[in-house]
Every structure is written in structure tokens, then in C-alpha cells.
Amino acid sequence: MTGSLGLVRSCVDQTDGTSILMLEGLKRVVLDQRVGGKPYTTWKYQTSHNTDDYEMLDQPLVENLRNQIQQLNQRVGSDFELYCSTSSVVEITSTCDRLIEMTIQSLSFKKEFFDCLSTERKIKQTLDVIGTINGDVSKT
């Protein structure tokens, strides 16, 4: 199972007994073994490593991702393009993750996508999703 290691940056208690948390994700991890349950579930984990080298990526594919993000940004009138850098493998992966998280509702698709460590596969899947969105937007 894949998870995220992170920090709670702030917690604001609400009058209705709930809390609002601000979380900062630090890294993706693979959960190995549950080791505790009280008061909170704890796990042994390993850091997920993406071993793709930016220089070895299919550069036309990366350029296509940049272009499609730019087109999507223009069509929906958003500034998310500012947060969608593609200058390193980590940034490309984060960009693809953000776009999928914002646009896809299917939990099974998200699970498969987020478990994938192949940057090129993530780019291709993200391009497919952007293509569908661009098609939907252009029909309206």
C-alpha cells in the first residue's frame, strides 16, 4: 500500500468539536507492515524511489505535457500552470499527481496512478486525462 509521510503544520479546533489541519507532504512511502494500533495506527515503511533520469525521459513527451498544461490553463482560465513545473523528474511527477488529484474522481484510477513509479507512464496517463478535459471544455 502506498502512503504519504508528512507533517501537521497547524491545527485549528472548531466550536463543533472538529479540527482543521494544514498538512505538508514530505515524501511518498510504501507501507510494509502494521506495527501498532493504539492510540494511532503505525506502520513500518520504505521510501518510494523514482529512479527515472530526467535526461533519459522522452523529451517530446515532456514538451507535449508542457504544451497541454498551457492549453488547459488557457481554456479554463486558471493560474495552476504556475504550480506545474516540468524541469525535473520530481516536479513532473508532482505536477502529474496534482492534475490527477484535481480532475479524477475514480479511486481505483487514482490508486493505480499514484502507485506507479514510471514517470513516462504517469505523463502518458496525465496527457490522456488532459486530452479528455480539453475535449470536454471545447464542446461547451
HUNOR-V435344 format. One record per residue. N is the residue number from 1. PSI is psi in degrees with one decimal (NA if undefined). OMEGA is omega as a letter, one per 40 degrees, with the letter a starting at -180 (999 if undefined). D_CENTER is the distance of its C-alpha to the mean C-alpha in whole Angstrom. Layout:
BEGIN
n psi omega d_center
N PSI OMEGA D_CENTER
N PSI OMEGA D_CENTER
END
This chain:
BEGIN
n psi omega d_center
1 141.4 i 16
2 142.3 i 12
3 -175.5 i 12
4 137.3 i 11
5 130.4 a 14
6 -178.7 i 14
7 144.5 i 17
8 113.7 a 19
9 -32.5 i 20
10 155.4 i 22
11 125.4 i 23
12 116.7 i 26
13 135.9 i 28
14 159.7 a 29
15 -21.0 i 32
16 7.6 i 31
17 -7.3 i 30
18 172.6 i 27
19 148.1 i 24
20 124.0 a 22
21 143.8 i 19
22 119.5 a 17
23 146.7 i 15
24 115.2 i 13
25 133.7 a 11
26 -43.5 i 12
27 157.0 i 11
28 138.1 a 10
29 157.9 i 13
30 121.6 a 15
31 124.9 a 18
32 -54.1 a 21
33 133.2 i 24
34 129.1 a 24
35 -7.4 i 27
36 163.7 a 28
37 -8.9 a 28
38 130.0 e 30
39 -14.5 a 29
40 149.8 i 25
41 132.3 i 24
42 153.3 a 23
43 149.5 i 22
44 142.3 a 23
45 165.1 i 19
46 142.5 i 19
47 134.2 i 16
48 129.3 i 14
49 129.3 i 15
50 115.7 a 14
51 8.3 i 17
52 139.3 i 16
53 128.2 a 19
54 -42.3 a 18
55 -24.1 a 21
56 -7.8 i 21
57 153.3 i 19
58 99.8 a 20
59 -37.4 i 20
60 -32.8 i 21
61 -43.5 i 18
62 -43.0 i 16
63 -38.7 i 19
64 -41.1 i 18
65 -46.8 i 15
66 -48.2 a 16
67 -42.5 a 19
68 -37.5 i 17
69 -43.3 i 15
70 -44.6 i 18
71 -43.7 i 20
72 -42.9 i 17
73 -43.8 i 17
74 -38.0 a 21
75 -37.2 a 21
76 -6.6 i 20
77 42.4 a 21
78 167.6 i 18
79 17.4 a 17
80 -18.8 i 13
81 -30.9 i 14
82 -25.1 a 15
83 12.5 a 12
84 65.1 a 11
85 149.8 i 13
86 33.6 a 13
87 -0.1 i 16
88 165.5 i 15
89 -42.4 a 13
90 -44.1 a 11
91 -39.3 i 10
92 -47.1 a 9
93 -44.1 i 7
94 -41.0 i 5
95 -48.5 i 6
96 -44.6 i 6
97 -46.2 a 2
98 -44.7 a 4
99 -41.1 i 7
100 -42.2 i 6
101 -38.8 a 6
102 -25.7 a 9
103 -18.7 a 11
104 134.7 i 11
105 -23.9 a 13
106 116.2 a 14
107 -34.3 a 13
108 -39.3 i 14
109 -46.2 a 12
110 -42.8 a 9
111 -47.7 i 11
112 -42.4 a 12
113 -49.3 a 9
114 -24.9 i 7
115 -18.2 a 10
116 133.9 i 11
117 -1.5 a 12
118 114.9 a 13
119 -43.7 a 12
120 -37.8 i 14
121 -41.2 i 13
122 -42.2 i 10
123 -46.4 a 11
124 -43.3 i 14
125 -39.6 i 12
126 -41.3 i 10
127 -39.3 i 14
128 -43.6 a 15
129 -45.6 i 13
130 -40.7 i 14
131 -40.9 i 18
132 -43.3 i 18
133 -46.9 i 17
134 -38.3 i 19
135 -42.7 i 22
136 -43.4 a 22
137 -38.6 a 22
138 -17.4 i 25
139 -17.9 a 27
140 NA 999 27
END
